[in-house]
Amino acid sequence: MGRPGHIPPDLPGQFEVLLSRALKGCVVPSCVDLDMRTIAALNRVAGAYPDADQGLVEAAHSALAGQMDGSNAIKDRDELMRRVLERRERRPR
């Protein structure tokens, strides 16, 4: 996974290559510049091989768009903060 906030210029091309491989059943390695949401979406495509439907492909494209516009990072931050607050609330005082 790349640096937070950094979008490599070749990211869309890298995504298309990995999507093509996912459509053939190949899982995505974690050492790519994609965020975890996008990797997970591509791996759902790979897991559905040989019957990946258009909805899974569209979800993968949507995940990439979320990485590109920063909304995935915002969702991840919000989820982390929610978990931290839940833990604090459950902690004995």
Backbone as JSON, one array per atom type, in Angstrom:
{
  "sequence": "MGRPGHIPPDLPGQFEVLLSRALKGCVVPSCVDLDMRTIAALNRVAGAYPDADQGLVEAAHSALAGQMDGSNAIKDRDELMRRVLERRERRPR",
  "N": [[0.85, -1.17, 0.0], [0.54, 2.24, -0.76], [1.86, 5.51, 0.26], [-0.14, 7.32, 2.62], [-2.52, 9.57, 1.29], [-1.08, 9.98, -1.01], [-1.29, 9.68, -4.43], [-0.29, 7.66, -6.87], [0.66, 8.43, -10.23], [0.23, 6.41, -12.1], [-1.79, 4.86, -11.09], [-4.56, 4.31, -11.96], [-4.0, 2.74, -14.26], [-2.55, 0.63, -13.14], [-4.57, -0.44, -11.56], [-6.37, -1.35, -13.56], [-4.88, -3.41, -14.74], [-4.67, -5.16, -12.57], [-7.39, -5.66, -12.13], [-8.02, -7.02, -14.47], [-6.51, -9.33, -14.04], [-7.78, -10.21, -11.71], [-10.26, -10.89, -12.72], [-9.59, -13.24, -13.85], [-9.3, -14.84, -11.73], [-7.12, -14.4, -10.08], [-5.71, -13.41, -7.03], [-5.14, -10.22, -5.42], [-2.0, -8.91, -4.64], [-0.83, -7.6, -1.49], [1.08, -5.69, -1.65], [0.79, -3.46, -3.34], [-0.03, -0.23, -4.78], [-2.63, 0.29, -4.1], [-5.4, 1.02, -1.91], [-6.71, -0.63, 1.06], [-9.48, -1.03, 0.84], [-9.91, -0.99, -1.92], [-8.28, -3.11, -2.74], [-9.61, -5.19, -1.41], [-12.07, -5.14, -2.76], [-11.26, -5.88, -5.34], [-10.33, -8.43, -4.75], [-12.7, -9.65, -4.09], [-13.82, -9.82, -6.61], [-11.97, -11.6, -7.77], [-12.46, -13.82, -6.14], [-14.94, -14.59, -6.98], [-14.53, -15.79, -9.36], [-15.25, -18.27, -11.77], [-17.33, -16.6, -12.25], [-17.7, -13.8, -11.9], [-19.74, -11.06, -11.49], [-21.1, -8.12, -13.14], [-21.75, -6.26, -11.2], [-19.86, -6.66, -9.15], [-17.54, -5.87, -10.47], [-18.16, -3.19, -10.97], [-18.29, -2.32, -8.32], [-15.63, -2.57, -7.61], [-14.49, -0.62, -9.27], [-15.73, 1.59, -8.14], [-14.59, 1.53, -5.6], [-11.94, 2.15, -6.28], [-12.36, 4.77, -7.22], [-13.08, 5.95, -4.81], [-10.64, 5.78, -3.47], [-9.12, 7.46, -5.05], [-10.42, 9.95, -4.74], [-10.21, 10.35, -2.06], [-12.21, 9.6, -0.31], [-12.3, 6.98, 0.67], [-10.23, 6.96, 2.55], [-11.25, 8.77, 4.4], [-13.52, 7.37, 5.3], [-12.21, 5.18, 6.47], [-10.76, 6.46, 8.52], [-12.88, 7.52, 10.04], [-14.15, 5.14, 10.84], [-12.13, 4.0, 12.4], [-11.97, 5.92, 14.46], [-14.55, 5.61, 15.55], [-14.34, 3.01, 16.58], [-12.33, 3.38, 18.51], [-13.61, 5.14, 20.29], [-15.75, 3.49, 21.1], [-14.34, 1.51, 22.49], [-13.27, 3.01, 24.57], [-15.61, 3.68, 25.92], [-16.41, 1.21, 26.86], [-14.45, 0.54, 28.64], [-13.55, -0.15, 31.98], [-14.02, 2.11, 34.67]],
  "CA": [[0.0, 0.0, 0.0], [1.33, 3.46, -0.88], [1.78, 6.51, 1.33], [-1.46, 7.94, 2.73], [-2.66, 10.86, 0.62], [-0.3, 9.99, -2.25], [-1.9, 8.93, -5.53], [0.66, 7.51, -7.97], [0.04, 8.77, -11.52], [-0.13, 5.21, -12.86], [-2.73, 4.05, -10.3], [-5.64, 3.74, -12.77], [-3.46, 1.68, -15.11], [-2.25, -0.5, -12.25], [-5.86, -1.0, -11.2], [-6.93, -2.09, -14.7], [-4.1, -4.65, -14.87], [-5.07, -6.04, -11.47], [-8.77, -6.06, -12.39], [-7.95, -8.05, -15.51], [-6.02, -10.55, -13.38], [-8.83, -10.66, -10.78], [-11.3, -11.53, -13.53], [-9.08, -14.58, -14.17], [-9.22, -15.57, -10.48], [-5.88, -14.11, -9.35], [-5.88, -12.45, -5.93], [-4.28, -9.04, -5.5], [-1.03, -8.86, -3.54], [-1.01, -6.42, -0.64], [2.2, -4.76, -1.84], [0.51, -2.57, -4.46], [-0.36, 1.13, -4.35], [-4.06, 0.41, -3.84], [-5.75, 0.96, -0.5], [-7.28, -1.91, 1.45], [-10.84, -1.14, 0.32], [-9.82, -1.32, -3.34], [-7.75, -4.47, -2.8], [-10.69, -6.1, -1.0], [-13.05, -5.2, -3.85], [-10.67, -6.69, -6.41], [-10.28, -9.82, -4.3], [-14.06, -10.2, -4.22], [-13.93, -10.18, -8.03], [-11.18, -12.82, -7.96], [-13.12, -14.91, -5.44], [-16.14, -14.98, -7.71], [-14.13, -16.45, -10.6], [-15.3, -17.63, -13.08], [-18.66, -15.99, -12.4], [-17.76, -12.42, -11.38], [-20.76, -10.3, -12.22], [-20.81, -6.71, -13.41], [-21.85, -5.52, -9.95], [-18.57, -6.73, -8.45], [-16.59, -5.04, -11.23], [-18.52, -1.8, -10.69], [-17.9, -2.04, -6.94], [-14.17, -2.38, -7.62], [-14.25, 0.72, -9.85], [-16.18, 2.55, -7.13], [-13.55, 1.56, -4.55], [-10.81, 2.92, -6.81], [-12.76, 6.18, -7.22], [-12.99, 6.38, -3.42], [-9.23, 5.98, -3.16], [-8.64, 8.63, -5.8], [-10.97, 11.21, -4.22], [-9.94, 10.44, -0.63], [-13.34, 9.22, 0.54], [-11.97, 5.75, 1.38], [-9.42, 7.32, 3.72], [-12.15, 9.4, 5.37], [-14.3, 6.28, 5.89], [-11.32, 4.41, 7.34], [-10.49, 7.27, 9.71], [-14.12, 7.57, 10.83], [-14.34, 3.81, 11.44], [-11.13, 3.88, 13.47], [-12.4, 6.77, 15.58], [-15.72, 4.97, 16.15], [-13.86, 1.88, 17.38], [-11.62, 3.91, 19.68], [-14.62, 5.65, 21.22], [-16.46, 2.33, 21.67], [-13.46, 0.88, 23.48], [-13.2, 3.9, 25.74], [-16.88, 3.58, 26.63], [-16.5, -0.1, 27.52], [-13.37, 0.41, 29.6], [-13.98, 0.14, 33.36], [-13.45, 3.38, 35.21]],
  "C": [[0.9, 1.23, 0.0], [1.17, 4.38, 0.32], [0.37, 7.08, 1.4], [-1.47, 9.31, 2.04], [-1.91, 10.94, -0.7], [-1.0, 9.11, -3.29], [-0.87, 8.84, -6.66], [-0.03, 7.79, -9.31], [-0.41, 7.55, -12.32], [-1.17, 4.35, -12.15], [-3.9, 3.5, -11.13], [-5.18, 2.6, -13.69], [-3.14, 0.43, -14.31], [-3.54, -1.22, -11.85], [-6.41, -1.86, -12.34], [-6.2, -3.41, -14.92], [-4.54, -5.64, -13.79], [-6.52, -6.5, -11.61], [-8.8, -7.17, -13.43], [-7.5, -9.38, -14.91], [-7.08, -11.11, -12.43], [-9.95, -11.37, -11.54], [-10.9, -12.94, -13.97], [-8.87, -15.4, -12.89], [-7.97, -15.32, -9.66], [-6.14, -13.09, -8.25], [-4.84, -11.34, -6.06], [-3.29, -9.08, -4.35], [-1.21, -7.57, -2.73], [0.08, -5.38, -0.85], [2.02, -3.89, -3.08], [0.12, -1.21, -3.91], [-1.85, 1.35, -4.1], [-4.33, 0.36, -2.34], [-6.49, -0.35, -0.21], [-8.72, -2.1, 0.94], [-10.83, -1.56, -1.15], [-9.28, -2.73, -3.53], [-8.85, -5.48, -2.46], [-11.73, -6.25, -2.11], [-12.53, -6.04, -5.01], [-10.62, -8.16, -6.02], [-11.66, -10.47, -4.28], [-14.33, -10.61, -5.67], [-13.2, -11.51, -8.26], [-11.87, -14.02, -7.31], [-14.37, -15.42, -6.14], [-15.82, -15.69, -9.03], [-14.72, -17.84, -10.67], [-16.6, -16.86, -13.33], [-18.76, -14.58, -11.81], [-18.77, -11.63, -12.19], [-20.36, -8.83, -12.34], [-20.88, -5.88, -12.14], [-20.56, -5.53, -9.16], [-17.52, -5.86, -9.15], [-16.89, -3.56, -10.97], [-18.14, -1.4, -9.27], [-16.39, -1.81, -6.84], [-13.82, -1.01, -8.2], [-14.65, 1.81, -8.85], [-15.16, 2.66, -6.0], [-12.34, 2.35, -5.02], [-11.15, 4.42, -6.8], [-12.69, 6.75, -5.81], [-11.55, 6.59, -2.98], [-8.74, 7.27, -3.81], [-9.16, 9.94, -5.22], [-10.79, 11.36, -2.7], [-11.07, 9.97, 0.26], [-13.1, 7.88, 1.26], [-11.19, 6.05, 2.65], [-10.28, 7.96, 4.8], [-12.99, 8.33, 6.06], [-13.45, 5.47, 6.86], [-11.02, 5.16, 8.62], [-11.71, 7.31, 10.62], [-14.38, 6.25, 11.53], [-13.36, 3.6, 12.59], [-11.54, 4.69, 14.68], [-13.61, 6.18, 16.3], [-15.29, 3.82, 17.05], [-13.13, 2.34, 18.64], [-12.62, 4.4, 20.71], [-15.41, 4.53, 21.87], [-15.62, 1.66, 22.75], [-13.37, 1.72, 24.74], [-14.47, 3.79, 26.58], [-17.0, 2.27, 27.39], [-15.47, -0.29, 28.62], [-13.88, 0.72, 31.01], [-13.29, 1.4, 33.88], [-13.08, 3.24, 36.64]]
}
